[in-house]
Amino acid sequence: MLPSVFLKLAHHLPIDKSVEKKLSAMKQHNEQGGGFGAPMLYIIVPDEWRTGDFTSTAYVQGHEGRHRMNAQLEIEGNKPVETHLLLRGNNIEWRNRNINKEVLQRLNQDMESESGTLYIGPFFTL
């Protein structure tokens, strides 16, 4: 996923002095050969997707890695970053075996961000 896409889907992060300090430390860590863990989006997938009804839209409920994506954007630009998508249902638990090509294609069409804005994909490469 591109860092700019991740940052649209996650809650907005105002850049203040504490965030600037953290981003500076992350950039220094990277310059010294350190890496970053993959960021994650927690996505609520409509339960009806399991039965092939893709009319409803999935939405982002949480994330991990907003600082990492901001740092990545500054260090390497808007290049794709491996991003973990953790799918949950409202009433049905989603397992890897339930995530088929149709689910991924529908997820990649549109998604509601954490702040409630609808974004049109694609969000990631299939």
RACORLIN-V32237 format. One record per helix or strand. SS is the DSSP state (H for helix, E for strand). FROM is the first residue (numbers start at 1). LEN is the number of residues. Records with the same first field share a line. If there is no record, write none. Layout:
SS: FROM-LEN ; FROM-LEN
This chain:
E: 2-1 ; 39-7 ; 59-6 ; 80-1 ; 83-7 ; 110-3 ; 118-3
H: 3-7 ; 17-15 ; 47-5 ; 66-11 ; 96-3 ; 101-7
